[in-house]
Amino acid sequence: MLGKIWKPEVFQGRGKKKDYFEGWYFKSVSQDEKIAYAIIVGVSITKKANKSHAFVMLLDARNQDLHYFQYPLSIFWASKEKFEIKIANNFFSLNEINLDLDDGETKITSKMKFENIVPWPVKKLSPGVMGIYAFIPFMECYHGVLSFNHTIKGYVTINNEKNDFTGGKGYIEKDWGSSMPSSWIWMQTNHFDEDGLSLFGSIAKIPWLGNYFTGYLFGLFHNNKLYQFTTYNGAKIEKLQVTDDKIKIRIVKEPLELEIDASRDEGVDLPAPKLGEMTAKVNESLRSRINIKLFRKNNNDKLLILSGTGRNAGLEFVGDINELLKGF
């Protein structure tokens, strides 16, 4: 259904039989910022039917725990028209999560509602964060930013310990395709001292017609305005440095310049898809910090428009930095 291109949030994988994954990522941080969970729901469709399954993951960033619940693919249900998913007694949409998970050792229940969703804009010739690349049918992986920032009402209970998320902040994104890239950087935070400020960014190795290029997507949302720095809108990465605990980036889209200085904290290994199968690993932290500065250039001068430090940041680096550098 071609119309799905302009609805990146809905299930894209109807009819897929092998080498396919699709996953939605919900990050939720409590109002006091003491609790941070990432809840990931999706499907893994492999060549071996007995390995295909639906899943729900919960990453507990503070306690460094990962809970993975696996279900038969046959009980996964998704609406054709909008983002609504059911797996057994679990329900997911843009505005709501209901969890009823129990594997005999861990029991998780939740009711959360999301308000004031802020998605990456969908336009006729640029349907979401992928821009024109959303129209290309052979991409290894597609991405969607469904909410930069929203407010939460509700709770998550893990083994009878109830955690209140009312008044907290959330973020929603998704990926779908055959595999995650072999090398990538990903970052996200919406916890700045200044309200209404959010950052999402990714840099990845993109296979392309027998070769590859390095693609990048950065969005800085501030006071209802989205500053876009992407491969397809002419932005250029002028600096990329990665060490064990630091990621430094400078990206320019004239007349704007965005500087990012991210500090990685200890993370948790999450399963990730390779040819649809959840056999790869990615280490993710929800306790990192990201410093940003946005400048407007005027001849030889740079005017600082805004700056801040994002807390409770999601941060990932996977693969070989040299692959990313060679792709520019």
C-alpha contacts under 8 A as a table, 3 or more apart, distances in Angstrom:
res1	aa1	res2	aa2	distance
1	M	4	K	5.89
2	L	5	I	5.94
3	G	6	W	5.80
3	G	7	K	6.98
4	K	7	K	4.77
4	K	8	P	6.43
4	K	10	V	7.03
4	K	12	Q	6.83
5	I	8	P	5.92
5	I	127	P	6.52
5	I	134	A	6.71
5	I	135	F	7.27
6	W	122	V	6.48
6	W	123	K	7.59
6	W	124	K	7.57
6	W	127	P	5.08
6	W	128	G	7.44
7	K	10	V	5.86
7	K	82	K	7.73
7	K	122	V	7.98
7	K	127	P	7.67
8	P	11	F	7.86
8	P	12	Q	7.62
8	P	127	P	7.61
8	P	128	G	7.08
8	P	144	G	5.96
9	E	82	K	7.48
9	E	83	F	5.67
9	E	144	G	6.89
9	E	146	L	6.49
9	E	174	K	7.42
10	V	78	A	7.99
10	V	79	S	7.48
10	V	80	K	7.26
10	V	81	E	7.15
10	V	82	K	5.35
10	V	83	F	4.33
10	V	84	E	7.37
11	F	14	R	7.07
11	F	22	E	7.74
11	F	78	A	6.34
11	F	79	S	7.35
11	F	80	K	7.17
11	F	83	F	6.78
12	Q	22	E	7.74
12	Q	176	W	7.59
13	G	16	K	5.50
13	G	20	Y	7.60
13	G	21	F	7.85
13	G	22	E	7.15
13	G	176	W	7.99
16	K	20	Y	6.78
16	K	45	I	7.56
17	K	20	Y	7.57
17	K	45	I	6.50
17	K	46	T	7.36
17	K	47	K	7.57
18	K	45	I	5.11
18	K	46	T	4.48
18	K	47	K	4.86
18	K	48	K	7.97
18	K	276	G	6.96
19	D	45	I	5.87
19	D	46	T	4.94
19	D	47	K	6.33
19	D	178	S	5.28
19	D	179	S	7.90
19	D	274	K	7.89
19	D	275	L	4.39
19	D	276	G	4.25
19	D	277	E	7.15
20	Y	44	S	6.31
20	Y	45	I	5.08
20	Y	46	T	6.62
20	Y	176	W	7.48
20	Y	177	G	5.55
20	Y	178	S	4.45
20	Y	179	S	7.34
20	Y	275	L	6.19
20	Y	276	G	4.08
20	Y	277	E	7.72
21	F	42	G	7.33
21	F	43	V	5.54
21	F	44	S	4.73
21	F	45	I	6.01
21	F	176	W	5.54
21	F	177	G	5.65
21	F	178	S	5.97
21	F	179	S	7.25
21	F	273	P	6.60
21	F	275	L	7.80
21	F	276	G	4.72
21	F	277	E	7.52
22	E	42	G	5.38
22	E	43	V	5.50
22	E	44	S	7.02
22	E	174	K	7.47
22	E	175	D	5.79
22	E	176	W	4.13
22	E	177	G	6.60
23	G	40	I	6.55
23	G	41	V	5.52
23	G	42	G	4.07
23	G	43	V	6.54
23	G	174	K	5.53
23	G	175	D	5.52
23	G	176	W	6.37
24	W	40	I	5.55
24	W	41	V	5.38
24	W	42	G	6.20
24	W	172	I	7.27
24	W	173	E	5.93
24	W	174	K	4.25
24	W	175	D	6.73
25	Y	38	A	6.78
25	Y	39	I	5.95
25	Y	40	I	4.56
25	Y	41	V	6.81
25	Y	172	I	5.53
25	Y	173	E	5.22
25	Y	174	K	5.67
26	F	38	A	5.54
26	F	39	I	5.06
26	F	40	I	6.18
26	F	170	G	7.08
26	F	171	Y	5.89
26	F	172	I	4.69
26	F	173	E	6.88
27	K	36	A	7.37
27	K	37	Y	5.87
27	K	38	A	4.35
27	K	39	I	6.37
27	K	170	G	5.36
27	K	171	Y	5.10
27	K	172	I	6.38
28	S	36	A	5.73
28	S	37	Y	5.37
28	S	38	A	6.32
28	S	152	I	7.85
28	S	165	F	7.64
28	S	168	G	7.12
28	S	169	K	5.96
28	S	170	G	4.44
28	S	171	Y	6.74
29	V	33	E	5.79
29	V	34	K	7.67
29	V	35	I	5.79
29	V	36	A	4.35
29	V	37	Y	6.51
29	V	165	F	6.93
29	V	168	G	5.53
29	V	169	K	5.48
29	V	170	G	6.31
29	V	312	N	7.79
30	S	33	E	4.94
30	S	34	K	6.42
30	S	35	I	5.42
30	S	36	A	6.49
30	S	164	D	6.89
30	S	165	F	4.56
30	S	166	T	7.03
30	S	167	G	7.02
30	S	168	G	4.34
30	S	169	K	6.75
31	Q	34	K	7.88
31	Q	165	F	6.41
31	Q	166	T	6.84
31	Q	167	G	5.15
31	Q	168	G	3.95
31	Q	169	K	7.02
32	D	35	I	7.74
32	D	168	G	7.61
33	E	36	A	7.00
33	E	168	G	7.76
33	E	312	N	7.65
34	K	62	R	7.66
35	I	60	D	7.89
35	I	61	A	7.57
35	I	62	R	6.42
35	I	163	N	7.85
36	A	60	D	6.42
36	A	61	A	5.67
36	A	62	R	6.61
36	A	286	L	7.02
36	A	312	N	7.63
37	Y	58	L	6.62
37	Y	59	L	5.46
37	Y	60	D	4.96
37	Y	61	A	6.02
38	A	57	M	7.88
38	A	58	L	5.70
38	A	59	L	4.99
38	A	60	D	6.94
38	A	61	A	7.73
39	I	56	V	7.12
39	I	57	M	5.57
39	I	58	L	4.51
39	I	59	L	6.39
40	I	56	V	5.69
40	I	57	M	4.98
40	I	58	L	6.45
41	V	54	A	7.72
41	V	55	F	5.70
41	V	56	V	4.46
41	V	57	M	6.37
42	G	54	A	5.76
42	G	55	F	5.54
42	G	56	V	6.72
43	V	52	S	7.65
43	V	53	H	5.89
43	V	54	A	4.29
43	V	55	F	6.18
43	V	73	L	7.19
43	V	76	F	7.98
44	S	52	S	5.35
44	S	53	H	5.39
44	S	54	A	6.20
44	S	55	F	7.91
44	S	273	P	7.38
44	S	276	G	5.24
44	S	277	E	5.70
44	S	278	M	6.74
45	I	49	A	7.56
45	I	51	K	7.59
45	I	52	S	4.56
45	I	53	H	6.60
45	I	276	G	5.28
45	I	277	E	6.65
46	T	49	A	6.30
46	T	51	K	6.42
46	T	52	S	5.30
46	T	275	L	7.01
46	T	276	G	5.28
46	T	277	E	5.59
47	K	52	S	7.98
48	K	51	K	5.58
48	K	52	S	6.83
49	A	52	S	5.26
51	K	277	E	7.59
52	S	72	P	7.52
52	S	73	L	6.33
52	S	277	E	7.47
53	H	70	Q	6.60
53	H	71	Y	5.72
53	H	72	P	5.00
53	H	73	L	4.32
54	A	70	Q	5.98
54	A	71	Y	5.04
54	A	72	P	6.00
54	A	73	L	4.99
54	A	75	I	7.98
54	A	76	F	6.33
54	A	87	I	7.44
55	F	68	Y	7.13
55	F	69	F	5.56
55	F	70	Q	4.57
55	F	71	Y	5.84
56	V	68	Y	6.10
56	V	69	F	5.22
56	V	70	Q	6.71
57	M	66	L	7.09
57	M	67	H	5.59
57	M	68	Y	4.53
57	M	69	F	6.18
58	L	66	L	5.84
58	L	67	H	5.16
58	L	68	Y	6.66
59	L	64	Q	7.46
59	L	65	D	5.99
59	L	66	L	4.62
59	L	67	H	6.50
59	L	268	V	7.80
60	D	63	N	5.70
60	D	64	Q	5.70
60	D	65	D	5.05
60	D	66	L	6.18
61	A	64	Q	5.05
61	A	65	D	6.81
61	A	267	G	7.40
61	A	268	V	7.57
61	A	285	S	6.81
61	A	286	L	5.66
61	A	287	R	7.08
62	R	65	D	7.97
62	R	287	R	7.76
64	Q	267	G	7.03
64	Q	268	V	5.99
65	D	268	V	7.19
66	L	268	V	7.33
66	L	270	L	7.52
67	H	106	T	7.92
69	F	101	L	7.29
69	F	102	D	7.97
69	F	103	D	7.05
71	Y	75	I	7.36
71	Y	87	I	7.57
72	P	75	I	5.95
72	P	76	F	7.49
73	L	76	F	5.47
75	I	86	K	7.99
75	I	87	I	5.98
75	I	88	A	6.41
76	F	85	I	7.44
76	F	86	K	6.04
76	F	87	I	4.90
76	F	88	A	7.46
77	W	85	I	5.66
77	W	86	K	5.12
77	W	87	I	6.49
78	A	83	F	7.35
78	A	84	E	5.67
78	A	85	I	4.47
78	A	86	K	6.45
79	S	82	K	5.75
79	S	83	F	6.43
79	S	84	E	5.41
79	S	85	I	6.66
83	F	92	F	7.84
83	F	93	S	5.38
83	F	94	L	6.52
84	E	91	F	7.31
84	E	92	F	5.74
84	E	93	S	4.68
84	E	94	L	7.71
85	I	91	F	5.67
85	I	92	F	5.11
85	I	93	S	6.55
86	K	89	N	6.94
86	K	90	N	5.57
86	K	91	F	4.64
86	K	92	F	6.58
87	I	90	N	5.16
87	I	91	F	6.67
89	N	98	N	7.92
89	N	99	L	6.97
89	N	100	D	5.76
89	N	101	L	7.97
90	N	97	I	7.65
90	N	98	N	5.50
90	N	99	L	4.72
90	N	100	D	5.68
90	N	101	L	7.55
91	F	96	E	7.68
91	F	97	I	5.68
91	F	98	N	5.05
91	F	99	L	6.66
92	F	95	N	8.00
92	F	96	E	5.91
92	F	97	I	4.70
92	F	98	N	6.65
93	S	96	E	5.21
93	S	97	I	6.51
94	L	114	F	7.36
94	L	117	I	7.89
94	L	146	L	7.72
94	L	172	I	8.00
95	N	113	K	5.56
95	N	114	F	4.65
95	N	115	E	6.65
95	N	117	I	7.84
96	E	111	K	7.52
96	E	112	M	5.62
96	E	113	K	4.41
96	E	114	F	5.91
97	I	110	S	7.12
97	I	111	K	5.83
97	I	112	M	5.21
97	I	113	K	6.55
98	N	109	T	7.31
98	N	110	S	5.29
98	N	111	K	4.64
98	N	112	M	6.58
99	L	108	I	6.71
99	L	109	T	4.77
99	L	110	S	4.70
99	L	111	K	6.65
100	D	107	K	7.59
100	D	108	I	5.97
100	D	109	T	4.70
100	D	110	S	6.96
101	L	106	T	7.74
101	L	107	K	5.53
101	L	108	I	4.96
101	L	109	T	6.30
102	D	105	E	7.16
102	D	106	T	5.69
102	D	107	K	4.31
102	D	108	I	6.41
103	D	106	T	5.82
103	D	107	K	6.82
104	G	107	K	7.25
106	T	158	I	7.13
106	T	159	N	6.10
107	K	158	I	5.84
107	K	159	N	5.16
107	K	160	N	7.92
108	I	156	V	7.14
108	I	157	T	5.54
108	I	158	I	4.58
108	I	159	N	6.38
109	T	156	V	5.93
109	T	157	T	5.19
109	T	158	I	6.75
110	S	154	G	7.51
110	S	155	Y	5.61
110	S	156	V	4.33
110	S	157	T	6.05
111	K	154	G	5.51
111	K	155	Y	5.78
111	K	156	V	6.81
112	M	152	I	6.61
112	M	153	K	5.54
112	M	154	G	4.24
112	M	155	Y	5.99
112	M	156	V	7.78
112	M	165	F	7.90
113	K	152	I	5.78
113	K	153	K	5.18
113	K	154	G	6.32
114	F	117	I	7.06
114	F	150	H	6.24
114	F	151	T	5.66
114	F	152	I	4.85
114	F	153	K	6.55
114	F	170	G	7.79
115	E	150	H	5.67
115	E	151	T	5.26
115	E	152	I	6.52
116	N	149	N	7.75
116	N	150	H	5.18
116	N	151	T	6.48
117	I	146	L	7.89
117	I	147	S	5.40
117	I	148	F	7.51
117	I	149	N	6.37
117	I	150	H	5.01
117	I	151	T	7.89
118	V	146	L	7.17
118	V	147	S	4.57
118	V	148	F	5.37
118	V	149	N	5.77
118	V	150	H	6.71
119	P	145	V	6.11
119	P	146	L	4.52
119	P	147	S	4.22
119	P	148	F	6.00
120	W	128	G	5.64
120	W	129	V	6.08
120	W	144	G	7.92
120	W	145	V	5.61
120	W	146	L	6.33
120	W	147	S	6.99
120	W	148	F	7.38
121	P	127	P	7.38
121	P	128	G	5.54
121	P	129	V	7.60
122	V	126	S	6.26
122	V	127	P	4.33
122	V	128	G	4.45
122	V	129	V	7.93
123	K	126	S	4.88
123	K	127	P	5.00
123	K	128	G	6.95
124	K	127	P	6.17
125	L	131	G	7.22
125	L	132	I	6.51
126	S	129	V	7.65
126	S	130	M	7.25
126	S	131	G	4.11
126	S	132	I	5.44
126	S	134	A	7.67
127	P	130	M	6.92
127	P	131	G	5.71
127	P	132	I	7.45
127	P	134	A	6.75
128	G	131	G	5.81
128	G	134	A	7.97
128	G	144	G	6.56
128	G	145	V	7.32
129	V	143	H	6.97
129	V	144	G	5.87
129	V	145	V	6.34
129	V	217	L	7.22
130	M	133	Y	5.40
130	M	134	A	5.23
130	M	142	Y	7.07
130	M	143	H	6.39
130	M	144	G	7.12
130	M	217	L	7.92
131	G	134	A	5.89
131	G	232	Y	6.87
132	I	135	F	5.89
132	I	136	I	7.67
132	I	232	Y	7.17
133	Y	136	I	5.34
134	A	137	P	7.78
134	A	142	Y	7.25
136	I	139	M	6.43
139	M	142	Y	6.82
139	M	177	G	7.34
139	M	206	I	7.89
139	M	207	P	7.53
139	M	208	W	7.89
140	E	177	G	5.62
140	E	178	S	5.61
140	E	179	S	6.00
140	E	180	M	7.23
140	E	181	P	7.39
140	E	206	I	7.36
140	E	207	P	6.95
141	C	175	D	6.72
141	C	176	W	5.65
141	C	177	G	4.47
141	C	178	S	6.40
141	C	179	S	6.16
141	C	180	M	5.99
141	C	181	P	7.14
142	Y	175	D	5.55
142	Y	176	W	5.29
142	Y	177	G	6.08
143	H	173	E	7.53
143	H	174	K	5.78
143	H	175	D	4.57
143	H	176	W	6.66
144	G	173	E	5.47
144	G	174	K	5.12
144	G	175	D	6.42
145	V	148	F	6.92
145	V	172	I	6.48
145	V	173	E	4.44
145	V	174	K	6.67
146	L	171	Y	7.79
146	L	172	I	5.25
146	L	173	E	5.11
146	L	174	K	7.52
147	S	150	H	6.83
147	S	170	G	7.96
147	S	171	Y	5.37
147	S	172	I	4.93
147	S	173	E	6.80
148	F	170	G	7.89
148	F	171	Y	5.39
148	F	172	I	6.88
148	F	190	N	7.29
148	F	198	S	6.27
148	F	199	L	7.49
148	F	200	F	7.47
148	F	221	F	7.48
149	N	169	K	6.61
149	N	170	G	5.60
149	N	171	Y	5.18
149	N	172	I	7.96
149	N	190	N	6.37
149	N	196	G	7.99
149	N	198	S	6.88
150	H	169	K	5.63
150	H	170	G	5.23
150	H	171	Y	6.61
151	T	166	T	7.89
151	T	167	G	6.22
151	T	168	G	5.83
151	T	169	K	4.81
151	T	170	G	6.21
152	I	165	F	6.24
152	I	166	T	5.28
152	I	167	G	5.64
152	I	168	G	5.28
152	I	169	K	5.87
152	I	170	G	6.69
153	K	165	F	6.14
153	K	166	T	4.03
153	K	167	G	6.31
153	K	168	G	7.54
154	G	164	D	6.26
154	G	165	F	5.48
154	G	166	T	5.20
155	Y	162	K	6.76
155	Y	163	N	5.51
155	Y	164	D	4.50
155	Y	165	F	5.20
155	Y	166	T	7.04
156	V	162	K	5.90
156	V	163	N	5.28
156	V	164	D	6.71
156	V	165	F	7.47
157	T	160	N	5.83
157	T	161	E	5.26
157	T	162	K	4.11
157	T	163	N	5.91
158	I	161	E	5.24
158	I	162	K	6.57
165	F	168	G	5.28
169	K	190	N	7.69
171	Y	190	N	7.83
176	W	179	S	7.98
177	G	180	M	7.71
177	G	276	G	7.77
178	S	273	P	7.58
178	S	274	K	6.74
178	S	275	L	4.83
178	S	276	G	5.33
179	S	273	P	5.38
179	S	274	K	4.43
179	S	275	L	5.03
179	S	276	G	6.12
180	M	272	A	7.22
180	M	273	P	6.09
180	M	274	K	6.45
181	P	184	W	6.36
181	P	204	A	6.36
181	P	205	K	5.90
181	P	206	I	6.77
182	S	205	K	6.64
182	S	318	V	7.35
182	S	319	G	5.92
183	S	204	A	5.83
183	S	205	K	5.60
183	S	317	F	7.64
183	S	318	V	5.20
183	S	319	G	4.15
183	S	320	D	5.77
183	S	321	I	7.26
183	S	323	E	7.01
183	S	324	L	6.95
184	W	202	S	7.05
184	W	203	I	5.46
184	W	204	A	4.15
184	W	205	K	6.42
184	W	316	E	7.75
184	W	317	F	5.84
184	W	318	V	5.31
184	W	319	G	6.60
184	W	324	L	7.54
185	I	201	G	7.95
185	I	202	S	5.33
185	I	203	I	5.09
185	I	204	A	6.41
185	I	315	L	7.63
185	I	316	E	5.57
185	I	317	F	4.53
185	I	318	V	6.52
186	W	200	F	7.84
186	W	201	G	5.75
186	W	202	S	4.34
186	W	203	I	6.67
186	W	314	G	7.71
186	W	315	L	5.68
186	W	316	E	5.06
186	W	317	F	6.60
187	M	199	L	7.73
187	M	200	F	5.81
187	M	201	G	5.23
187	M	202	S	6.40
187	M	313	A	6.97
187	M	314	G	5.38
187	M	315	L	4.48
187	M	316	E	6.47
188	Q	198	S	7.67
188	Q	199	L	5.45
188	Q	200	F	4.46
188	Q	201	G	6.46
188	Q	313	A	5.57
188	Q	314	G	5.08
188	Q	315	L	6.70
189	T	192	F	7.87
189	T	198	S	5.85
189	T	199	L	5.41
189	T	200	F	6.79
189	T	290	I	7.57
189	T	310	G	5.62
189	T	311	R	6.54
189	T	312	N	6.51
189	T	313	A	4.56
189	T	314	G	6.43
190	N	196	G	7.90
190	N	197	L	6.12
190	N	198	S	4.16
190	N	199	L	6.28
190	N	310	G	6.52
190	N	311	R	7.60
190	N	313	A	7.71
191	H	195	D	7.80
191	H	197	L	7.59
191	H	198	S	7.22
191	H	310	G	5.14
191	H	311	R	5.19
191	H	312	N	6.61
191	H	313	A	7.77
192	F	195	D	6.48
192	F	197	L	6.44
192	F	198	S	7.58
192	F	308	G	6.36
192	F	309	T	5.84
192	F	310	G	4.71
192	F	311	R	6.49
193	D	308	G	7.16
193	D	309	T	7.51
193	D	310	G	7.88
194	E	197	L	6.32
194	E	308	G	7.70
196	G	221	F	7.34
196	G	222	H	5.64
196	G	223	N	5.54
196	G	224	N	7.39
197	L	220	L	7.34
197	L	221	F	5.54
197	L	222	H	4.59
197	L	223	N	6.88
198	S	220	L	5.85
198	S	221	F	5.08
198	S	222	H	6.69
199	L	218	F	7.54
199	L	219	G	5.92
199	L	220	L	4.69
199	L	221	F	6.38
200	F	217	L	7.97
200	F	218	F	5.69
200	F	219	G	5.30
200	F	220	L	6.60
201	G	216	Y	7.47
201	G	217	L	5.54
201	G	218	F	4.11
201	G	219	G	6.30
202	S	216	Y	5.53
202	S	217	L	5.30
202	S	218	F	6.36
203	I	214	T	6.83
203	I	215	G	5.71
203	I	216	Y	4.29
203	I	217	L	6.59
203	I	324	L	7.66
204	A	214	T	5.58
204	A	215	G	5.41
204	A	216	Y	6.39
204	A	324	L	6.67
205	K	212	Y	6.62
205	K	213	F	6.00
205	K	214	T	4.75
205	K	215	G	6.43
205	K	323	E	6.98
205	K	324	L	5.92
205	K	327	G	7.16
206	I	212	Y	5.28
206	I	213	F	5.31
206	I	214	T	5.82
206	I	215	G	6.28
207	P	210	G	6.97
207	P	211	N	5.89
207	P	212	Y	4.18
207	P	213	F	6.67
208	W	211	N	5.11
208	W	212	Y	4.67
208	W	213	F	6.84
209	L	212	Y	7.39
212	Y	327	G	6.74
213	F	327	G	4.50
213	F	328	F	6.61
214	T	324	L	5.68
214	T	325	L	7.61
214	T	326	K	7.88
214	T	327	G	4.52
214	T	328	F	5.75
215	G	230	T	7.77
215	G	231	T	5.75
216	Y	229	F	7.85
216	Y	230	T	5.47
216	Y	231	T	5.50
217	L	228	Q	7.76
217	L	229	F	6.21
217	L	230	T	4.53
217	L	231	T	6.73
218	F	228	Q	5.98
218	F	229	F	4.99
218	F	230	T	5.97
219	G	226	L	6.39
219	G	227	Y	5.67
219	G	228	Q	4.82
219	G	229	F	6.31
220	L	226	L	5.68
220	L	227	Y	5.06
220	L	228	Q	6.69
221	F	224	N	6.58
221	F	225	K	5.62
221	F	226	L	4.42
221	F	227	Y	6.26
222	H	225	K	5.26
222	H	226	L	6.43
222	H	227	Y	7.91
228	Q	233	N	7.84
229	F	233	N	6.90
229	F	234	G	7.70
229	F	235	A	5.20
229	F	236	K	7.91
229	F	251	I	7.18
229	F	252	V	7.26
229	F	253	K	6.20
230	T	233	N	5.40
230	T	234	G	6.65
230	T	235	A	5.43
230	T	236	K	7.91
231	T	234	G	5.83
231	T	235	A	5.92
231	T	236	K	7.36
232	Y	235	A	7.56
234	G	253	K	6.58
235	A	251	I	6.75
235	A	252	V	5.45
235	A	253	K	4.37
235	A	254	E	7.66
236	K	251	I	5.57
236	K	252	V	5.27
236	K	253	K	6.55
237	I	240	L	7.19
237	I	249	I	7.32
237	I	250	R	5.94
237	I	251	I	4.26
237	I	252	V	6.36
238	E	249	I	7.64
238	E	250	R	5.54
238	E	251	I	5.70
238	E	252	V	7.10
239	K	248	K	7.24
239	K	249	I	5.18
239	K	250	R	4.85
239	K	251	I	7.02
240	L	247	I	7.41
240	L	248	K	5.72
240	L	249	I	4.71
240	L	250	R	6.84
240	L	325	L	7.72
241	Q	246	K	7.80
241	Q	247	I	5.74
241	Q	248	K	5.08
241	Q	249	I	6.63
242	V	245	D	7.78
242	V	246	K	5.77
242	V	247	I	4.59
242	V	248	K	6.53
242	V	321	I	7.11
243	T	246	K	5.15
243	T	247	I	6.54
244	D	264	R	7.89
245	D	263	S	5.68
245	D	264	R	4.81
245	D	265	D	7.16
246	K	261	D	7.20
246	K	262	A	5.66
246	K	263	S	4.79
246	K	264	R	6.04
247	I	260	I	7.74
247	I	261	D	5.94
247	I	262	A	5.06
247	I	263	S	6.64
247	I	264	R	7.87
248	K	259	E	7.63
248	K	260	I	5.59
248	K	261	D	4.59
248	K	262	A	6.31
249	I	259	E	5.84
249	I	260	I	5.04
249	I	261	D	6.63
250	R	257	E	7.08
250	R	258	L	5.71
250	R	259	E	4.54
250	R	260	I	6.34
251	I	257	E	5.84
251	I	258	L	5.31
251	I	259	E	6.62
252	V	255	P	7.55
252	V	256	L	5.85
252	V	257	E	4.38
252	V	258	L	6.31
253	K	256	L	5.17
253	K	257	E	6.26
254	E	257	E	7.12
254	E	297	K	7.44
255	P	296	R	5.57
255	P	297	K	5.11
255	P	298	N	7.29
256	L	294	L	7.08
256	L	295	F	5.66
256	L	296	R	4.65
256	L	297	K	6.08
257	E	294	L	5.81
257	E	295	F	5.08
257	E	296	R	6.37
257	E	297	K	7.25
258	L	292	I	7.13
258	L	293	K	5.85
258	L	294	L	4.66
258	L	295	F	6.43
259	E	292	I	5.61
259	E	293	K	5.14
259	E	294	L	6.46
260	I	290	I	6.81
260	I	291	N	5.75
260	I	292	I	4.74
260	I	293	K	6.77
261	D	290	I	5.77
261	D	291	N	5.03
261	D	292	I	6.51
262	A	288	S	7.40
262	A	289	R	5.78
262	A	290	I	4.17
262	A	291	N	6.07
263	S	288	S	5.79
263	S	289	R	5.35
263	S	290	I	6.29
264	R	285	S	7.19
264	R	287	R	7.71
264	R	288	S	4.92
264	R	289	R	6.90
264	R	315	L	6.65
265	D	285	S	6.08
265	D	286	L	7.89
265	D	287	R	5.79
265	D	288	S	4.96
266	E	284	E	7.98
266	E	285	S	5.94
266	E	287	R	7.53
267	G	283	N	5.61
267	G	284	E	4.74
267	G	285	S	3.89
267	G	286	L	7.14
267	G	287	R	7.87
268	V	283	N	5.18
268	V	284	E	5.39
268	V	285	S	6.44
269	D	281	K	6.02
269	D	282	V	5.36
269	D	283	N	4.23
269	D	284	E	6.42
270	L	281	K	5.54
270	L	282	V	5.22
270	L	283	N	6.07
270	L	284	E	7.10
271	P	278	M	5.58
271	P	279	T	6.39
271	P	280	A	5.83
271	P	281	K	4.85
271	P	282	V	6.54
272	A	277	E	7.87
272	A	278	M	5.05
272	A	279	T	6.27
272	A	280	A	4.76
272	A	281	K	5.26
272	A	282	V	6.36
273	P	276	G	5.21
273	P	277	E	5.07
273	P	278	M	4.29
273	P	279	T	6.12
273	P	280	A	5.84
274	K	277	E	5.23
274	K	278	M	6.29
274	K	279	T	6.28
274	K	280	A	6.10
282	V	316	E	7.31
282	V	317	F	7.91
282	V	318	V	6.50
283	N	316	E	6.27
283	N	317	F	7.55
283	N	318	V	7.71
284	E	314	G	6.73
284	E	315	L	5.89
284	E	316	E	5.20
285	S	288	S	6.29
285	S	313	A	7.35
285	S	314	G	5.43
285	S	315	L	5.51
285	S	316	E	6.98
286	L	312	N	5.35
286	L	313	A	5.12
286	L	314	G	4.38
286	L	315	L	6.79
287	R	311	R	7.12
287	R	312	N	4.68
287	R	313	A	5.65
287	R	314	G	6.89
288	S	311	R	6.52
288	S	312	N	5.83
288	S	313	A	4.74
288	S	314	G	6.44
288	S	315	L	6.59
289	R	309	T	6.68
289	R	310	G	5.52
289	R	311	R	4.93
289	R	312	N	6.60
289	R	313	A	5.53
290	I	309	T	5.49
290	I	310	G	4.94
290	I	311	R	6.82
290	I	313	A	6.80
291	N	307	S	7.49
291	N	308	G	5.82
291	N	309	T	4.32
291	N	310	G	6.26
292	I	307	S	5.39
292	I	308	G	5.58
292	I	309	T	6.34
292	I	310	G	7.90
293	K	304	L	7.09
293	K	305	I	7.67
293	K	306	L	5.94
293	K	307	S	4.34
293	K	308	G	6.89
294	L	304	L	6.01
294	L	305	I	5.51
294	L	306	L	5.39
294	L	307	S	6.30
295	F	302	K	5.84
295	F	303	L	5.27
295	F	304	L	4.43
295	F	305	I	5.33
295	F	306	L	7.32
296	R	302	K	5.61
296	R	303	L	5.10
296	R	304	L	6.50
296	R	305	I	6.61
297	K	300	N	7.15
297	K	301	D	5.84
297	K	302	K	4.45
297	K	303	L	6.27
298	N	301	D	5.12
298	N	302	K	6.07
298	N	303	L	7.55
304	L	307	S	7.58
310	G	313	A	6.43
320	D	323	E	5.45
320	D	324	L	7.06
321	I	324	L	5.22
321	I	325	L	6.32
322	N	325	L	4.95
322	N	326	K	5.98
323	E	326	K	5.32
323	E	327	G	6.38
324	L	327	G	5.29
324	L	328	F	7.24
325	L	328	F	5.88
